[in-house]
Amino acid sequence: MGWFRSFVIIALPLFFISHSRANYTVNARSSVALYWGQGPGQQRLLHFCQQASVDIIPLAFVDIFPEQGNGFPGTNFGNQCWGGSYVYKGPGNDSALNQLQSECPQLIADIPVCQTVYGKKILLSLGGGTTGYQLTGTENGEAFADFLWGAFGPRTQEWLDSGLPRPFDGPNNQSVEVDGFDFDIQVPSTDNEAGYIAMVQRLRSNFVGANKPKIITGAPQCIVPDANMGSMITSTQFDIIWIQYYNTPQCSARNWANANQNYLLTGIEAASGFSYDTWADFLSGTASANAKLYIGLPGAPATADPSSDFYLNTTEMSSLVKAYYCKANFGGIMIWEATAAENNVGPNGTFYQDVKDVLLGYDGNSLLCSISPGNNTSRRRIPATRMATAPLTPTQITRRNPN
């Protein structure tokens, strides 16, 4: 039997903002990051870059590390790369482990257009929900950082002379580089994160003197500290941390929404276990103290039960954003993932468009951060609650392509 979500109309400030060209800025509070690369039947990257509602796109994933991949890392961008034998041959002796994709023609064509024409930040995301990656110590982490910088950073003649791969370079000798690296580490490390710490530090040192700014981002779980990323985040400098407020019920955005159903009307926040402030306190005094914090949300429902699904409808998402928008380190919303959010269409567009409109609505309310939430009387109606075109499966929000 199909399922139905009733439409809800509620008041809130200044939402219907016209779309314009998106450009990520460090101090913005209204940025939208949209993971791409793992959606079933996903549209090409260019489509999402053409959306003014999107500012940052992490490409998911580098899901195999060199020690597990015949000396080269492995990539998986779903339907956007050729399969089979279209991989770079690693320096090891087991060709079955070669997984660094060599033929991704649409992706290669789209990245520079996304950056130069549409002003998007394109990041390369490492990790995800598989088990094919692991670092073993400082030296291993530094070597991997140097490989990523050589393969996906600014092109150098020394790298080319070594015959090493440049997977994103285009035809006619076009050099293509990403704008930074994202860490979504969900596999426990065997070296107390020493390899990851060394890796981020080495990337940072490589960034010095680059022809354009680069950033480091991370996607920990909402538990504080994250079991797999806590030490690397506090020991090295991250520019953005987009926390996954799904999959872990006790600190999830769903818990917050269930406990704060009347927040838009009352401005009074009930305790819910939501860990945003705990994360901010945890980062204070660390190498990532100045990192912007994004609230990570799924782009569409995964089940037919709205009370237990990690997805927040427009009203719930608006309430949560309002509660945390004025926090000093708030930077925006991260969405997992592009195809789910694209197919989740409501009266005013896709889910990611709705998220952007909510953020811009609060950005345009000059009184919001100067008065207490309970005194905020500048309210407007928001779009109706969304219904996804089809529920996602399985119930847990996976970080891998199900195909």
N, C-alpha and C positions, 0 to 999 in steps of 0.2 A: 504494500500500500504506500502511496506517496505521502509526503508529509508537508505541513503547512506552517508558516510563521505569520502571525498576525502583524498588521502594520501598526506602527506606533508613531505618533507625532508628539514631539515635545519641544519646549522652547530652549533656545541657546543662541549665543551671539554670532552675528556676522558670518554666515557660512558660504553664501553663494558667490564665490570669488572666481572671476574669469581666469582661465588658464593662460600662462605665459611661459616663455622659455625658462627652464629650470637650470640653475647654476648653484652647485654646492658651495657654501661659504662656511668657514670654520665655526663662526659664532652663531650661526643660524639656529633657531628653535623649531623650524618648520620643515626640516629635511625628511625625505622619504627614501629609505634604502629598500631595494627589491631584489631578492635573490633570484637568479636566473640560471638555467642549465639542467635542471632536474625535473621539469614539468612534462607529464605525458602529452605527446603531440604538441609540444610547445612551439610558439611562433618564434621567428628569428629575433636575434638581439635587437636589430634595428627598430623593430616595431615598438619595443618598450622604450628605447632611447627617444623615439619621437613623441613620447608622452611627457608633457610638461609637468605632470604630477610626480615624476620620478627624478631623483637627484643622483643617487648612487646605486650602482648595480654590481654586486659581487658575483663573479662567474664561478659556479659550483660544479665540479670540484677538482682539485688535485687530490685524489683519494688514495694514491699509492706513493710511498716515499722511496727514495733511491735504493735503500737496503732491501726493500721488499719488491723492487721493480727492475732487476737486472742492471742496476747502476744508474738508471734514469728514473725520475718519478713517473707516475701514471696519471692521466687525465680522463675525465668522463663528463662530457657536456651533452649527454642524451642524444637526441636526433640530429644534432648540429655538426657531427663529425662522422666521417666514414669509418666503418668497422673493419674487422678482419685484419689483414696484413698492413693496413695503412697506419703504421706506427714507426717511430724512430727506433733503430737498433741500439740497445744499450751496450755498455762495455763489458757486461758480464757474459757468462757462458750458457745461460738458460733463456733462449729466445722466447719461450712461452710466457716469460714475465715481462716482455716488452709491451708497455701500455701507454706510452706517451704519444698521443694522437698527432698524426702528421698532416691529415687532410680535413680541414674544417673551413671550406671556402667561404661560406656565408659569414661565419664568425670573424674570420680574418678581414673580410671586406667591411664588416659593420663596426668593428672597434674604433678605428680612426674617425669614422663619420660620427659615431656617438660622442667622441671626445671633442672634436673640432667644430662640428656643426651644431650639436645639441647640448654641449656643455656638461656632459655626464662624467662622473668619476667611475671608471671601470676598474674593479679590483679582482685579483685572483684569489679565490678562497681555497684554503687547505683543510683537509680533514673530512668532516661529515660523519654519517652514521654507519660507516663500514669499519672493518677491522684491519684493513690492509695498509696501515701506516704506523710507524714507530720510529723514534729517534733514540740513539744510544750514546749519549754523552755529548760533551761540548764540541769536540772536533767534528762529530757527525752533523751537529746542528749548524756549525759555521760553513761546512762544505755544502750543505743543502741551500743555505742562504746565498752563497756565491753562485750556485747553479741557477737558482731562480732569478737572481739579478742579471746574470749573463743571458739567460734564455728569454726572460720576459721584461727585463728592464731596458735601459738605453743600449743600443747596439754599439759594440766596439769592434775594431778591426782585429784585435787580439783574439776575441771570441770566434770570429768568423774564420780566422786562420787556423784555429784549433779544430775546425770541422764540427763544432758542437751545435746543437739544434737551436733554432729560433722559431718556435711553433706559430707565432702570430704575425710574423713578417709577411707582407703582401707581395704581389707581383711587381715587376719593374723596380726591384731593389728597394721597396718601401719598408722602412723601419717602423714597427709598431710596438709600443710598450704600454704596460698597464700603469695605473695611477697609484698602486699600492697593493698590499697583501692582507688578506683576512684569515683569521684563525678560528676554525670551528672544530676544536679538538674534543672528541667524545670518547677517545680510547685512553685508558689510564697509561701514563708513562712508566717506563721501567727504570728511569734514572732521576726521579723526583723533579722532572721538568727541566733538568739541566740543559738538555739538547735544545729545547724550545727557547729557553732564556738566552742561550748563546746565539741561536738563530735570529731572534728579534734584534738583539744587540748588533749582530753583524749586518743585518739589513739596514739598521739605522746608520751604521757607519758608511755603508754603501750609498745611502741616500745623500750624504754630504757631497755637494758639488753637482748634483743631478740637474738637468736642464729645466725641470719643473718639479714642484712640490710632490712628495709622495707621502702616503699615510699608512698606518698600521691600525687594523681594526680587529675586534674579537667578538665572538658570539658565545659567551658562557651560558650555562644553565642558570636558573634563578636562585638556586641554593647558594648561600654565602658561607665560606668561599666555594667556588666551583672546584670539584675534586680533581679535574683534569687541567684547569687553566689558572687556578688561583695564584700560584707562585709566579708564573710567567707574567701575569697582569700586574702584580705588585712590584716585581723586580725590574721590569722593562717598561718603556714608554709606549702606551697605546693612545692613539688619537681619538678613537671612538670605541665604545663598548656597547653593542646592541644585545641586550640580555634576552634570552629565550624565555618569555613568560608563558610557556606552554609545555606540556608533557610532564611537568612536576606540579601536581595539584596544590600542594600546601603553600606555594609562593606564587601561584599563577595569576594572570590577569582575570581568569574566570572566577577565581576565589574572590578577587576584589569586586568584580561586577555583581556577583551574587550578594555580597555584603553591603553594597552601596547602590542599590537600585534607585534611590531617590536623590542621589548626589547632585544632579543638575538643578533640582528644585531647592535643596536645603543648603548645599555647600558644606555639609558636615560629613567628614570621612569616618567610617567605622573601621575598626581593626579587622584585618583579613589575612595577615601573613604576607601580603605583597611586599617584596623585598627591595624596592627602589631605594628607599632611604638607607637601608642596611648596606646596600652596595655603595652608595655615596660615602657613608661612614667608613666602610672597609677600605676604600681607595684613598681616603684622606691621609696625607703624609707619605704616600707611596710614589713610585715613578709615574703612575698613571693618574695622579690626583687631578690633573686638568683635563682628563678625557671627558668627552661628551657622552652622555648616557642616552641610549635610544631604548624605547620599549618595543620588544619584539613580539609580534602577533602573527597568527596564521591568517592566510588570505581568504579562507573560506571554511565553512563547517566541515567537520569530518563525520558527524553523526546527526541523527534526527532529533536529538534531545538537547535543546539549547541550554538547559541548566547544568549539564555536565560537559558539554563540548568546550574545547579551549578557545574556540572562535568567539569574538565579540561582535555583536551587531553594531550598526552605526550609533545608536543611542548609547550603548554601553561603552564603545570606544571613545565617543565624545566626552562622556563623563570622566573616564580615566585620564584622557589627555588634559582636560580642564584641571583635574586635581594635581597634576604634576608639571604642567606647562611652565609654571613660574619658578621651578627649581633652578638653581644657579647653573647646574651642569646639564640641564635637559637639552637634547639636540633634535629629537624627532621620533619617528616610528620606523622600525624595521619590519618587513613583511616576508614571511616564508609561505609560498613562493610565487613567482610571476604568473604562471599559468592558472593556478588556483584563484589568484586575485583577479586575473583577466576574465575568467569565466563566471565570477561572482558579480553579477550585474544587477544593480538596483535602479530606481527611477532617475538617478542623477549620474549614472555611469558605473564604472568598475569600482571594486573595493579600494584600490589604490588611489583612484581619483577622489573618492569620498574621504579617505584619510587625509589627503593633501588639502582638501577644502576645509576640513575641520581644523587642521593646523594653521592654515592661513586665516581662518576666521578668528582664532584666538590671537594670532599675530597682529591682526588689525584692530584688536580691542585694546586701546591704550590704557584703559582703566583696570584691566584684569589683574595685572601684577602689582598694582599700587593700592588695592583694597583687599579686604578679606573676602574669601569666596562667598560667605553668607550675605554680604552687602552688594553683591554683583547683580544689578537689576537690568542690565542691558542684554536682553535675550531675544532670540528669533527662533522660528521653527526650523527644524532640521529635516533631512530626507527621511523617508520611511525606512523601517527596519528591512534589511536585505534578506533575500532568499537566494541561495546558491542554485546554479543551474543543475548541479548534481552533487550529492555528498561525496566527500573524499573517503578513501579507504586506504589503510586500515584506520582504526580510531586514533592511534598515536600518530602524531605529525612526524613523518619520517623525513630524513635529510638526504634521501637518495632517490634516484629515478626508479620507480617500481617496474619499469619495462625491462 
